[in-house]
Amino acid sequence: MAYPLKAGNFTNFGPRTILGRPDLASLIGCICADWSYVEYSTASFYSLLMGVYIDIVPGYEPPTHPVARQIMDALPSNHAKLDLLDRLATWVIRDEDLLADVKSVIKKTRGSSKERNKVAHGVWGVSEAEPDALILVTPFGHKMVYKKNDFENILKAIHQTNAEMMRVHHAFYLQRRALAFKDQ
């Protein structure tokens, strides 16, 4: 778990500074890149939910709404996207257990988003006092020491978040698909 850098230890930060610790810098890149899978899964689920407004053609896969991804892409933040998904899920999903599960996944996604944002938008540096770490330089409070395990735990949470979003998406898909193939 990240911990405060001891007072008095110098931190060097600026463009490309973290490249002196390439293994850790690459984990920041992975956190940023892997978050895109969560965004993709969220947008895909939203598209399927929006598809309820398009008639199901018997014998064909459940439709997704062609404008849904454009709507998600236009939203400026993860928070706004998750709010929209939550509202649409509340409106569309009639299975109370599935809806409760979806709301739980959205809540977990918000938590993972906060950790991802801290990493993606943070100012990172290095300190000779912590040669196997990167230092998150905060405008207020303590500079925080992040080691490999801290970044790996954030990545693990992101991967779990994506798997959970895909799971509830698939559960709703199966309900919609059952309607499309009910007479076959």
Contacts in CASP RR format, 6 or more apart in sequence:
PFRMAT RR
TARGET T0000
AUTHOR 0000-0000-0000
METHOD contacts of the structure
MODEL  1
MAYPLKAGNFTNFGPRTILGRPDLASLIGCICADWSYVEYSTASFYSLLM
GVYIDIVPGYEPPTHPVARQIMDALPSNHAKLDLLDRLATWVIRDEDLLA
DVKSVIKKTRGSSKERNKVAHGVWGVSEAEPDALILVTPFGHKMVYKKND
FENILKAIHQTNAEMMRVHHAFYLQRRALAFKDQ
1 150 0 8 1.000
2 136 0 8 1.000
2 144 0 8 1.000
2 145 0 8 1.000
2 146 0 8 1.000
2 147 0 8 1.000
2 150 0 8 1.000
3 144 0 8 1.000
3 145 0 8 1.000
4 142 0 8 1.000
4 143 0 8 1.000
4 144 0 8 1.000
4 145 0 8 1.000
5 11 0 8 1.000
5 127 0 8 1.000
5 129 0 8 1.000
5 130 0 8 1.000
5 135 0 8 1.000
5 142 0 8 1.000
5 143 0 8 1.000
5 144 0 8 1.000
5 145 0 8 1.000
6 129 0 8 1.000
9 127 0 8 1.000
9 128 0 8 1.000
9 129 0 8 1.000
9 130 0 8 1.000
10 127 0 8 1.000
10 128 0 8 1.000
10 129 0 8 1.000
11 125 0 8 1.000
11 126 0 8 1.000
11 127 0 8 1.000
11 135 0 8 1.000
11 137 0 8 1.000
11 143 0 8 1.000
12 125 0 8 1.000
12 126 0 8 1.000
12 127 0 8 1.000
13 123 0 8 1.000
13 124 0 8 1.000
13 125 0 8 1.000
13 126 0 8 1.000
13 135 0 8 1.000
13 137 0 8 1.000
14 123 0 8 1.000
14 125 0 8 1.000
17 124 0 8 1.000
17 125 0 8 1.000
17 126 0 8 1.000
18 24 0 8 1.000
18 25 0 8 1.000
18 28 0 8 1.000
18 124 0 8 1.000
18 125 0 8 1.000
18 126 0 8 1.000
18 134 0 8 1.000
19 25 0 8 1.000
20 126 0 8 1.000
21 126 0 8 1.000
21 132 0 8 1.000
21 133 0 8 1.000
21 134 0 8 1.000
23 148 0 8 1.000
24 133 0 8 1.000
24 134 0 8 1.000
24 146 0 8 1.000
24 147 0 8 1.000
24 148 0 8 1.000
24 151 0 8 1.000
25 134 0 8 1.000
27 148 0 8 1.000
27 151 0 8 1.000
27 152 0 8 1.000
27 155 0 8 1.000
28 119 0 8 1.000
28 120 0 8 1.000
28 124 0 8 1.000
28 134 0 8 1.000
28 151 0 8 1.000
30 151 0 8 1.000
30 155 0 8 1.000
31 116 0 8 1.000
31 119 0 8 1.000
31 120 0 8 1.000
31 151 0 8 1.000
31 154 0 8 1.000
31 155 0 8 1.000
31 158 0 8 1.000
32 116 0 8 1.000
32 119 0 8 1.000
32 120 0 8 1.000
34 155 0 8 1.000
34 158 0 8 1.000
34 159 0 8 1.000
34 162 0 8 1.000
35 113 0 8 1.000
35 116 0 8 1.000
35 120 0 8 1.000
35 158 0 8 1.000
37 158 0 8 1.000
37 162 0 8 1.000
38 109 0 8 1.000
38 112 0 8 1.000
38 113 0 8 1.000
38 158 0 8 1.000
38 161 0 8 1.000
38 162 0 8 1.000
38 165 0 8 1.000
39 72 0 8 1.000
39 78 0 8 1.000
39 81 0 8 1.000
41 162 0 8 1.000
41 165 0 8 1.000
41 166 0 8 1.000
41 169 0 8 1.000
42 72 0 8 1.000
42 81 0 8 1.000
42 82 0 8 1.000
42 85 0 8 1.000
42 109 0 8 1.000
42 165 0 8 1.000
43 68 0 8 1.000
43 69 0 8 1.000
43 72 0 8 1.000
43 73 0 8 1.000
43 81 0 8 1.000
44 64 0 8 1.000
44 169 0 8 1.000
45 85 0 8 1.000
45 165 0 8 1.000
45 168 0 8 1.000
45 169 0 8 1.000
45 172 0 8 1.000
46 68 0 8 1.000
46 69 0 8 1.000
46 71 0 8 1.000
46 72 0 8 1.000
46 81 0 8 1.000
46 84 0 8 1.000
46 85 0 8 1.000
46 88 0 8 1.000
47 64 0 8 1.000
47 65 0 8 1.000
47 68 0 8 1.000
47 69 0 8 1.000
48 62 0 8 1.000
48 64 0 8 1.000
48 169 0 8 1.000
48 172 0 8 1.000
48 173 0 8 1.000
48 176 0 8 1.000
49 68 0 8 1.000
49 85 0 8 1.000
49 88 0 8 1.000
49 89 0 8 1.000
49 92 0 8 1.000
49 93 0 8 1.000
49 172 0 8 1.000
50 64 0 8 1.000
50 65 0 8 1.000
50 67 0 8 1.000
50 68 0 8 1.000
50 88 0 8 1.000
51 62 0 8 1.000
51 63 0 8 1.000
51 64 0 8 1.000
51 65 0 8 1.000
51 68 0 8 1.000
52 92 0 8 1.000
52 176 0 8 1.000
53 65 0 8 1.000
54 63 0 8 1.000
54 65 0 8 1.000
55 63 0 8 1.000
56 62 0 8 1.000
56 63 0 8 1.000
56 176 0 8 1.000
56 179 0 8 1.000
56 180 0 8 1.000
57 63 0 8 1.000
57 180 0 8 1.000
58 180 0 8 1.000
58 181 0 8 1.000
58 182 0 8 1.000
58 183 0 8 1.000
58 184 0 8 1.000
59 180 0 8 1.000
59 181 0 8 1.000
59 184 0 8 1.000
60 180 0 8 1.000
61 177 0 8 1.000
61 180 0 8 1.000
62 173 0 8 1.000
62 176 0 8 1.000
62 177 0 8 1.000
62 179 0 8 1.000
62 180 0 8 1.000
71 84 0 8 1.000
72 81 0 8 1.000
72 84 0 8 1.000
75 81 0 8 1.000
75 84 0 8 1.000
78 109 0 8 1.000
78 110 0 8 1.000
78 113 0 8 1.000
78 117 0 8 1.000
79 110 0 8 1.000
79 113 0 8 1.000
82 106 0 8 1.000
82 109 0 8 1.000
82 110 0 8 1.000
82 113 0 8 1.000
85 106 0 8 1.000
86 102 0 8 1.000
86 103 0 8 1.000
86 106 0 8 1.000
89 99 0 8 1.000
89 102 0 8 1.000
89 103 0 8 1.000
89 106 0 8 1.000
90 99 0 8 1.000
90 103 0 8 1.000
93 99 0 8 1.000
93 102 0 8 1.000
93 172 0 8 1.000
95 175 0 8 1.000
98 168 0 8 1.000
98 171 0 8 1.000
98 172 0 8 1.000
98 175 0 8 1.000
101 168 0 8 1.000
101 171 0 8 1.000
102 168 0 8 1.000
102 172 0 8 1.000
105 161 0 8 1.000
105 164 0 8 1.000
105 165 0 8 1.000
105 167 0 8 1.000
105 168 0 8 1.000
108 160 0 8 1.000
108 161 0 8 1.000
108 164 0 8 1.000
109 161 0 8 1.000
109 164 0 8 1.000
109 165 0 8 1.000
111 157 0 8 1.000
112 154 0 8 1.000
112 157 0 8 1.000
112 158 0 8 1.000
112 160 0 8 1.000
112 161 0 8 1.000
115 154 0 8 1.000
115 157 0 8 1.000
116 154 0 8 1.000
116 158 0 8 1.000
118 136 0 8 1.000
119 151 0 8 1.000
119 154 0 8 1.000
122 136 0 8 1.000
122 137 0 8 1.000
123 136 0 8 1.000
123 137 0 8 1.000
123 138 0 8 1.000
124 134 0 8 1.000
124 135 0 8 1.000
124 136 0 8 1.000
124 137 0 8 1.000
125 134 0 8 1.000
125 135 0 8 1.000
125 136 0 8 1.000
125 137 0 8 1.000
126 133 0 8 1.000
126 134 0 8 1.000
126 135 0 8 1.000
127 133 0 8 1.000
127 135 0 8 1.000
127 143 0 8 1.000
127 145 0 8 1.000
130 145 0 8 1.000
130 147 0 8 1.000
132 147 0 8 1.000
132 148 0 8 1.000
133 145 0 8 1.000
133 146 0 8 1.000
133 147 0 8 1.000
134 145 0 8 1.000
134 146 0 8 1.000
135 143 0 8 1.000
135 144 0 8 1.000
135 145 0 8 1.000
135 146 0 8 1.000
136 143 0 8 1.000
136 144 0 8 1.000
136 146 0 8 1.000
137 143 0 8 1.000
138 144 0 8 1.000
END
